[in-house]
Amino acid sequence: ENASVFLNNVELLKERGYAFFKKHSLSCNQFSQDVLLENYKIVVKDRFELLNNDLRETLQKASIIGFEFEINSLENAFEVIHAGQKILKIERLSRLIFQIDNNHFSFCKKITREIVETYIPEKNRLEWFLILAIFYDNKLNSAIIQFSDVKYCETGPMLETNTAIH
């Protein structure tokens, strides 16, 4: 992911006796992957806590959308004001997410999104899932309405039938 996480992992493995220097090279004994997972959770938590409350909430809402998310979904579903600026600031400060293109972002790892989502209070999580579901339902319904506007077109009835099935 990035050098700081790698170095953090090496230091942890050295502290726990799994990694050691032998003849000017780093050697490593076998260890459980859970050791690094717990360390990664600490890294994510530390980076998350660097953010102010507004940025934390924005990142949490992004985690509800999914591993990859768009700025428009944050702005329109969750009414996050200046979502683009906030997400870019979160990327710069935390490195928990990265920009794919102008409007499209991703968490650096799937586990990162899952960890961030665990920081959301249960009440908010359920409310935000409902808000997102309603948002997507409304988008789907508006698409069906747009198709029904072409009923006088030769393919209009076919579009309505196919859209209603999906």
C-alpha positions as CSV (number, residue, x, y, z in Angstrom):
1,E,0.0,0.0,0.0
2,N,2.6,2.5,1.0
3,A,6.0,2.7,2.6
4,S,4.9,3.9,6.0
5,V,2.6,0.8,6.5
6,F,5.4,-1.5,5.3
7,L,7.9,0.0,7.7
8,N,5.3,0.0,10.5
9,N,4.8,-3.8,9.8
10,V,8.6,-4.4,9.9
11,E,8.9,-2.6,13.2
12,L,6.0,-4.6,14.7
13,L,7.5,-7.9,13.5
14,K,10.9,-6.9,15.0
15,E,9.3,-5.9,18.3
16,R,7.5,-9.2,18.5
17,G,10.5,-11.2,17.6
18,Y,9.3,-12.4,14.2
19,A,11.8,-10.4,12.2
20,F,15.5,-9.9,13.0
21,F,18.7,-8.8,11.3
22,K,21.1,-11.6,10.5
23,K,24.3,-11.0,8.6
24,H,23.2,-7.5,7.4
25,S,19.8,-8.8,6.1
26,L,16.4,-8.9,7.5
27,S,15.1,-12.4,8.3
28,C,11.6,-13.4,9.3
29,N,10.2,-16.3,11.2
30,Q,6.8,-17.6,10.3
31,F,3.9,-15.7,11.9
32,S,0.1,-15.5,11.8
33,Q,-1.4,-13.0,9.4
34,D,-3.6,-11.8,12.2
35,V,-0.5,-10.1,13.6
36,L,-0.4,-7.8,10.6
37,L,-4.2,-7.4,10.4
38,E,-4.3,-6.1,14.0
39,N,-1.4,-3.7,13.2
40,Y,-3.2,-2.5,10.0
41,K,-6.4,-1.8,12.1
42,I,-4.2,0.4,14.4
43,V,-2.8,2.2,11.4
44,V,-6.3,2.9,9.9
45,K,-7.6,4.0,13.3
46,D,-4.6,6.4,13.8
47,R,-5.1,7.9,10.3
48,F,-8.9,8.1,10.8
49,E,-8.4,10.0,14.0
50,L,-6.2,12.6,12.3
51,L,-9.3,13.8,10.5
52,N,-11.7,16.4,12.0
53,N,-15.3,15.2,12.7
54,D,-16.7,16.5,9.4
55,L,-14.1,14.6,7.4
56,R,-14.6,11.5,9.5
57,E,-18.3,11.5,8.8
58,T,-17.7,12.1,5.1
59,L,-15.4,9.1,5.0
60,Q,-17.8,7.0,6.9
61,K,-20.6,7.9,4.5
62,A,-18.3,6.9,1.6
63,S,-17.8,3.6,3.3
64,I,-21.6,3.0,3.2
65,I,-21.5,3.5,-0.6
66,G,-18.8,0.9,-1.0
67,F,-15.2,0.1,-1.8
68,E,-15.4,2.5,-4.8
69,F,-17.6,5.6,-4.7
70,E,-18.4,8.7,-6.6
71,I,-18.5,12.3,-5.3
72,N,-22.0,12.7,-6.8
73,S,-23.4,10.0,-4.6
74,L,-22.0,11.6,-1.5
75,E,-23.4,15.0,-2.5
76,N,-26.8,13.8,-3.7
77,A,-27.6,10.9,-1.4
78,F,-26.1,12.2,1.8
79,E,-26.1,15.9,1.0
80,V,-22.4,16.3,1.8
81,I,-21.6,19.9,0.9
82,H,-18.3,20.4,-0.9
83,A,-17.9,16.6,-1.0
84,G,-15.1,16.8,-3.7
85,Q,-13.0,19.1,-1.6
86,K,-13.5,17.1,1.5
87,I,-12.6,13.8,-0.2
88,L,-9.4,15.3,-1.7
89,K,-8.5,16.5,1.8
90,I,-9.2,13.1,3.3
91,E,-7.0,11.5,0.6
92,R,-4.2,13.9,1.3
93,L,-4.3,13.6,5.1
94,S,-5.1,10.0,5.6
95,R,-4.1,8.0,2.5
96,L,-7.0,5.7,3.3
97,I,-8.6,6.5,-0.1
98,F,-7.3,7.4,-3.5
99,Q,-8.6,9.2,-6.6
100,I,-9.3,7.0,-9.6
101,D,-10.5,9.8,-11.9
102,N,-12.2,13.2,-11.5
103,N,-15.3,12.0,-9.7
104,H,-14.4,8.4,-8.8
105,F,-12.5,7.3,-5.6
106,S,-11.6,4.1,-3.9
107,F,-10.6,2.9,-0.5
108,C,-7.0,1.7,-0.6
109,K,-8.0,-1.8,0.4
110,K,-11.4,-3.6,0.9
111,I,-10.5,-4.2,4.5
112,T,-9.9,-0.4,5.0
113,R,-13.5,0.3,4.0
114,E,-14.7,-2.4,6.3
115,I,-12.7,-1.0,9.2
116,V,-14.0,2.5,8.6
117,E,-17.5,1.2,8.5
118,T,-17.1,-0.3,12.0
119,Y,-16.5,3.2,13.3
120,I,-20.1,4.2,12.4
121,P,-22.6,4.1,15.3
122,E,-25.2,1.5,14.7
123,K,-28.1,4.0,14.5
124,N,-26.3,6.1,11.9
125,R,-25.3,3.0,9.9
126,L,-28.9,1.8,9.6
127,E,-30.1,5.3,8.8
128,W,-27.4,5.8,6.1
129,F,-28.1,2.5,4.5
130,L,-31.7,3.5,4.2
131,I,-30.9,6.9,2.8
132,L,-28.6,5.3,0.2
133,A,-31.3,2.7,-0.7
134,I,-33.9,5.4,-1.2
135,F,-31.5,7.4,-3.3
136,Y,-30.8,4.5,-5.6
137,D,-34.5,3.5,-5.8
138,N,-35.3,7.1,-6.8
139,K,-32.6,7.0,-9.5
140,L,-34.1,3.7,-10.8
141,N,-37.6,5.1,-10.8
142,S,-36.6,8.2,-12.6
143,A,-34.9,6.1,-15.3
144,I,-38.2,4.1,-15.7
145,I,-40.1,7.4,-16.1
146,Q,-37.7,8.6,-18.7
147,F,-38.2,5.4,-20.7
148,S,-41.9,5.8,-20.5
149,D,-41.6,9.2,-22.1
150,V,-40.8,7.5,-25.4
151,K,-44.1,5.5,-25.6
152,Y,-44.8,7.0,-29.0
153,C,-41.5,5.8,-30.3
154,E,-41.4,2.4,-32.0
155,T,-39.2,0.9,-29.2
156,G,-40.9,2.7,-26.3
157,P,-43.2,-0.1,-25.2
158,M,-40.3,-2.6,-25.4
159,L,-38.2,-0.3,-23.2
160,E,-40.9,0.0,-20.6
161,T,-41.4,-3.7,-20.5
162,N,-37.7,-4.5,-20.2
163,T,-37.1,-1.8,-17.6
164,A,-40.0,-2.9,-15.5
165,I,-38.7,-6.5,-15.4
166,H,-35.3,-5.4,-14.1
